Amino acid sequence: MIYENNQIFPFAAYVANLRKYTEGELKEELVRFPTSKEHMADVLKRIGIGQKRPDGAFYEEVFVTGYECNVSSLSGYLTEYTNLSELNYLAEKIDKIEDGSKEKFEALLEQGDSIHNAKDVINLTDNLNNYNLINAKSEEDLGIYISHDVEKREIPEWLDGYIDYEGYGRDYAINEGATLTSKGYVYSTGYDTEYYKGADDIPQESLITEPDKDRNQEMKLEAPEAAPRM
């Protein structure tokens, strides 16, 4: 899939050494996702993970200082403490979205209903068939589309100007629970299933860190909030 900015990866993350940051040194590296366990191991080594600290302990914890996203609205669901293997699994799931569903996926991210974090986005990738996207940019466009393309009404040209397409589109959006996004109107046609419940559900082949190297969600050290980077 080709993403925004003509890129071939959905997003990249600035992975940093958390303890070194609290000591006043920013050691970070930009990682494109999805990635391999071998590449992540090299990155962690370069930012000092596994090295001995002055107090005799080892640098273990990581966090994300920012993201470069090539999928619209995705950055709002990625945080500084998102599990690295979960990020990798998310990127793999996005890569598998068929081109015909890409705009629908981005519209749902923009809409944001029931989506709060990377876990929810992963589940969204498995439930895209439960949603419809209509390429209409206004209530009037929606009314025209429903009348002509969906319901196949044969409306005489002389009568066309008397029809309140805007009102029809408005009623349709309300009845279907459709939300207008920059991609068009998107709405649900079924019930979502929670296939992914958390890090324990990440397939073995998608894991890129050992558990003790990805404990960032348990840390209480202060770190800056992750933010998209231009």
KAZIJO-V183813 format. One record per run of one state. SS is the DSSP state (~ for helix, > for strand, _ for the rest). FROM is the first residue (numbers start at 0). TO is the last residue. If there is no record, write none. Layout:
ss->SS from->FROM to->TO
ss->SS from->FROM to->TO
This chain:
ss->_ from->0 to->2
ss->~ from->3 to->5
ss->_ from->6 to->9
ss->> from->10 to->16
ss->~ from->17 to->21
ss->_ from->22 to->26
ss->> from->27 to->32
ss->_ from->33 to->35
ss->~ from->36 to->45
ss->_ from->46 to->50
ss->> from->51 to->51
ss->_ from->52 to->56
ss->> from->57 to->57
ss->_ from->58 to->60
ss->> from->61 to->68
ss->_ from->69 to->72
ss->~ from->73 to->76
ss->_ from->77 to->82
ss->~ from->83 to->94
ss->_ from->95 to->97
ss->~ from->98 to->110
ss->_ from->111 to->116
ss->~ from->117 to->124
ss->_ from->125 to->126
ss->~ from->127 to->129
ss->> from->130 to->133
ss->_ from->134 to->137
ss->~ from->138 to->149
ss->_ from->150 to->155
ss->~ from->156 to->159
ss->_ from->160 to->163
ss->~ from->164 to->175
ss->_ from->176 to->177
ss->> from->178 to->180
ss->_ from->181 to->182
ss->> from->183 to->187
ss->_ from->188 to->197
ss->~ from->198 to->200
ss->_ from->201 to->202
ss->~ from->203 to->205
ss->_ from->206 to->209
ss->~ from->210 to->212
ss->_ from->213 to->214
ss->~ from->215 to->217
ss->_ from->218 to->225
ss->> from->226 to->227
ss->_ from->228 to->229
